[in-house]
Protein backbone atom coordinates (compact mmCIF):
# COMPACT_ATOMS: atom_id res chain seq x y z
CA UNK A 1 0.00 0.00 0.00
CA UNK A 2 1.33 3.42 -1.00
CA UNK A 3 2.38 5.70 1.83
CA UNK A 4 2.12 8.88 -0.21
CA UNK A 5 0.68 11.94 1.46
CA UNK A 6 -1.99 13.89 -0.34
CA UNK A 7 -2.50 17.51 0.62
CA UNK A 8 -5.86 18.93 -0.36
CA UNK A 9 -6.32 22.67 -0.22
CA UNK A 10 -8.92 25.25 -1.12
CA UNK A 11 -9.93 28.76 -0.36
CA UNK A 12 -11.53 29.02 3.08
CA UNK A 13 -14.54 30.57 1.33
CA UNK A 14 -15.27 27.16 -0.22
CA UNK A 15 -15.33 25.42 3.16
CA UNK A 16 -18.74 25.60 4.79
CA UNK A 17 -17.85 22.95 7.38
CA UNK A 18 -14.30 21.85 8.15
CA UNK A 19 -15.59 18.43 9.26
CA UNK A 20 -17.55 17.86 6.05
CA UNK A 21 -14.60 19.02 3.95
CA UNK A 22 -12.27 16.66 5.85
CA UNK A 23 -14.62 13.74 5.23
CA UNK A 24 -14.79 14.62 1.53
CA UNK A 25 -11.00 14.54 1.21
CA UNK A 26 -10.80 11.29 3.21
CA UNK A 27 -13.26 9.61 0.85
CA UNK A 28 -11.35 10.91 -2.18
CA UNK A 29 -8.07 9.64 -0.74
CA UNK A 30 -9.68 6.25 -0.03
CA UNK A 31 -11.05 6.02 -3.57
CA UNK A 32 -7.68 6.94 -5.12
CA UNK A 33 -5.86 4.36 -2.97
CA UNK A 34 -8.45 1.59 -3.24
CA UNK A 35 -9.20 1.66 0.47
CA UNK A 36 -12.69 0.65 1.52
CA UNK A 37 -14.08 3.47 3.62
CA UNK A 38 -17.62 2.70 4.83
CA UNK A 39 -20.25 5.40 4.32
CA UNK A 40 -20.71 5.38 8.12
CA UNK A 41 -17.18 6.80 8.59
CA UNK A 42 -17.26 9.90 10.77
CA UNK A 43 -14.80 12.55 11.87
CA UNK A 44 -14.24 12.75 15.62
CA UNK A 45 -11.78 14.57 17.90
CA UNK A 46 -9.57 13.36 20.71
CA UNK A 47 -9.88 15.15 24.08
CA UNK A 48 -6.94 17.35 23.02
CA UNK A 49 -8.76 18.28 19.79
CA UNK A 50 -6.91 16.13 17.24
CA UNK A 51 -9.32 15.09 14.46
CA UNK A 52 -9.47 11.43 13.48
CA UNK A 53 -11.66 9.15 11.39
CA UNK A 54 -13.72 6.34 12.88
CA UNK A 55 -12.08 4.13 10.24
CA UNK A 56 -8.41 3.90 11.27
CA UNK A 57 -7.13 2.99 7.78
CA UNK A 58 -6.76 6.67 6.86
CA UNK A 59 -5.07 9.33 8.96
CA UNK A 60 -5.62 13.02 8.45
CA UNK A 61 -4.55 16.39 9.71
CA UNK A 62 -6.30 19.72 9.13
CA UNK A 63 -5.02 23.29 9.08
CA UNK A 64 -6.22 26.70 8.01
CA UNK A 65 -4.63 30.10 7.92
CA UNK A 66 -5.22 33.29 6.00
CA UNK A 67 -7.36 32.50 3.00
CA UNK A 68 -6.56 28.74 2.83
CA UNK A 69 -8.00 25.56 4.31
CA UNK A 70 -6.14 22.30 3.87
CA UNK A 71 -6.12 18.69 4.95
CA UNK A 72 -3.44 16.05 4.54
CA UNK A 73 -4.30 12.35 4.22
CA UNK A 74 -2.15 9.24 4.45
CA UNK A 75 -2.26 5.65 5.68
CA UNK A 76 0.28 6.63 8.36
CA UNK A 77 0.04 9.19 11.14
CA UNK A 78 0.85 12.76 10.14
CA UNK A 79 0.55 16.38 11.21
CA UNK A 80 0.35 19.45 8.99
CA UNK A 81 0.27 23.15 9.66
CA UNK A 82 -0.08 26.24 7.53
CA UNK A 83 0.88 29.69 8.81
CA UNK A 84 0.18 32.96 7.07
CA UNK A 85 2.94 35.51 7.62
CA UNK A 86 1.27 38.34 9.51
CA UNK A 87 2.56 41.27 11.51
CA UNK A 88 2.94 40.12 15.09
CA UNK A 89 5.20 40.48 18.09
CA UNK A 90 7.56 37.68 17.09
CA UNK A 91 10.00 38.16 19.95
CA UNK A 92 7.29 38.19 22.65
CA UNK A 93 5.51 35.17 21.13
CA UNK A 94 8.79 33.30 20.82
CA UNK A 95 9.69 33.98 24.44
CA UNK A 96 6.21 32.90 25.60
CA UNK A 97 5.70 29.74 23.52
CA UNK A 98 9.04 28.37 22.32
CA UNK A 99 11.72 26.31 24.03
CA UNK A 100 14.63 28.47 25.30
CA UNK A 101 16.96 26.98 22.65
CA UNK A 102 14.48 27.95 19.93
CA UNK A 103 14.14 31.45 21.33
CA UNK A 104 17.93 31.92 21.31
CA UNK A 105 18.18 30.58 17.75
CA UNK A 106 15.33 32.80 16.51
CA UNK A 107 16.92 35.82 18.21
CA UNK A 108 20.22 35.05 16.44
CA UNK A 109 18.26 35.04 13.17
CA UNK A 110 16.47 38.33 13.98
CA UNK A 111 13.23 36.26 14.28
CA UNK A 112 13.00 35.90 10.47
CA UNK A 113 12.26 32.10 10.53
CA UNK A 114 9.51 32.60 13.15
CA UNK A 115 6.68 31.28 10.94
CA UNK A 116 8.70 28.29 9.75
CA UNK A 117 9.40 27.30 13.34
CA UNK A 118 5.80 27.93 14.43
CA UNK A 119 4.45 25.78 11.57
CA UNK A 120 7.02 23.05 12.31
CA UNK A 121 6.14 22.97 16.00
CA UNK A 122 2.43 22.96 15.34
CA UNK A 123 2.71 20.20 12.73
CA UNK A 124 4.65 18.09 15.25
CA UNK A 125 2.13 18.84 18.01
CA UNK A 126 -0.66 17.76 15.63
CA UNK A 127 1.31 14.63 14.72
CA UNK A 128 1.59 13.64 18.37
CA UNK A 129 -1.89 14.89 19.28
CA UNK A 130 -0.49 16.94 22.16
CA UNK A 131 -1.46 20.42 20.98
CA UNK A 132 0.38 23.69 21.53
CA UNK A 133 0.32 23.37 25.32
CA UNK A 134 3.56 21.34 25.04
CA UNK A 135 5.43 23.78 22.75
CA UNK A 136 7.99 24.76 25.40
CA UNK A 137 8.77 21.15 26.32
CA UNK A 138 10.68 20.29 23.14
CA UNK A 139 13.04 21.98 20.71
CA UNK A 140 13.07 21.61 16.93
CA UNK A 141 16.30 23.51 16.31
CA UNK A 142 20.02 22.92 16.40
CA UNK A 143 22.91 25.15 15.34
CA UNK A 144 22.06 24.63 11.66
CA UNK A 145 18.39 25.60 12.07
CA UNK A 146 15.15 23.65 12.12
CA UNK A 147 15.88 19.94 12.39
CA UNK A 148 14.72 17.52 9.66
CA UNK A 149 13.80 14.85 12.26
CA UNK A 150 12.64 14.64 15.83
CA UNK A 151 13.12 11.10 17.06
CA UNK A 152 11.84 8.87 14.24
CA UNK A 153 9.54 11.56 12.90
CA UNK A 154 10.49 13.47 9.78
CA UNK A 155 9.81 17.18 9.53
CA UNK A 156 9.65 19.04 6.27
CA UNK A 157 8.99 22.66 5.37
CA UNK A 158 7.14 22.55 2.04
CA UNK A 159 7.01 25.41 -0.47
CA UNK A 160 3.47 26.76 -0.68
CA UNK A 161 2.33 30.29 -1.55
CA UNK A 162 4.11 33.60 -1.02
CA UNK A 163 3.42 34.82 2.48
CA UNK A 164 2.73 31.33 3.89
CA UNK A 165 4.74 28.54 5.47
CA UNK A 166 3.60 24.91 5.29
CA UNK A 167 5.12 22.23 7.53
CA UNK A 168 4.55 18.48 7.54
CA UNK A 169 5.47 15.82 10.12
CA UNK A 170 5.22 12.10 9.43
CA UNK A 171 7.20 8.96 10.09
CA UNK A 172 7.80 8.67 6.35
CA UNK A 173 7.66 11.49 3.81
CA UNK A 174 8.21 10.05 0.36
CA UNK A 175 5.80 11.36 -2.26
CA UNK A 176 3.60 14.40 -1.64
CA UNK A 177 0.65 15.00 -3.95
CA UNK A 178 -1.17 18.35 -3.99
CA UNK A 179 -4.83 18.62 -4.92
CA UNK A 180 -5.84 22.25 -5.28
CA UNK A 181 -9.45 23.43 -5.20
CA UNK A 182 -10.68 19.89 -4.61
CA UNK A 183 -13.76 21.20 -2.82
CA UNK A 184 -14.97 22.97 -5.96
CA UNK A 185 -15.53 19.54 -7.49
CA UNK A 186 -17.53 17.97 -4.61
Buried (B, 14 or more C-beta within 10 A) or exposed (E): EEBBBBBBBBBBEBBEEBBEBBBBBBBBBBEBBEBEBEEEBEBEEEEBEBBBBEBEBBBBBBBBBBEBBBBBBBBEBBBBBBBBBEEEEBBEBBEEBBBEBBBBBBEEBEBEBBBBBBBBBBBBBBBBBBBBEEBBEBBBBEEEBBEBEBEEBBBBBBEBEEEBBBBBBBBBBEEBBEBEEBBEEE
